[in-house]
């Protein structure tokens, strides 16, 4: 009811102020709006030209991993990322992996750059960046640290290519035995004593014989005086 009354009031106002019927008034308003849109579109400045997206240079494909085989730990240090032409390698539990594809992490400036070129088993187990932990020594590690190291190893096995192993140092446990054997062989054999060999007189026997000679000499001198 109120809407109808409002509409009747609006029609009367349009007729009173414009002299147009409501239909003619709304038609004129619509035409004026369309004309304004067309005219503003004609005189509006042209839109700026669309900028072409910059073509980023394609990254060079990574060279295929090079198998090293069994190498010394000293030889592994040359693959620490300091030479960009060489692959980026690191080892876990004596197994060497090519981590070149993650150079942002293990290369120069990365958060794990200290691990590159080394067997970082102990450091990964303890999540340590101390220089004394950048080695493959696992002695003294607890069960939680060993489990953490195992998780790192599984991650490397699934993500990176294994390219070699670190040569283990030869055990030196048999060295004392070999030294003893050599000394025994070098020592000249002593001839066993036989019963036919004359027995050497002891010091006590020599002293007794000298005392007996002195007493005999003294008896002879007493006899001559008599």
PyMOL commands that set and color helices and strands:
alter all, ss='L'
color gray80, all
select helices_A, chain A and resi 2-18+22-43+73-79+100-106+113-115+121-126+131-133+143-159+175-186+203-225
alter helices_A, ss='H'
color red, helices_A
select strands_A, chain A and resi 69-71+89-92+95-98+161-166
alter strands_A, ss='S'
color yellow, strands_A
deselect
rebuild
show_as cartoon
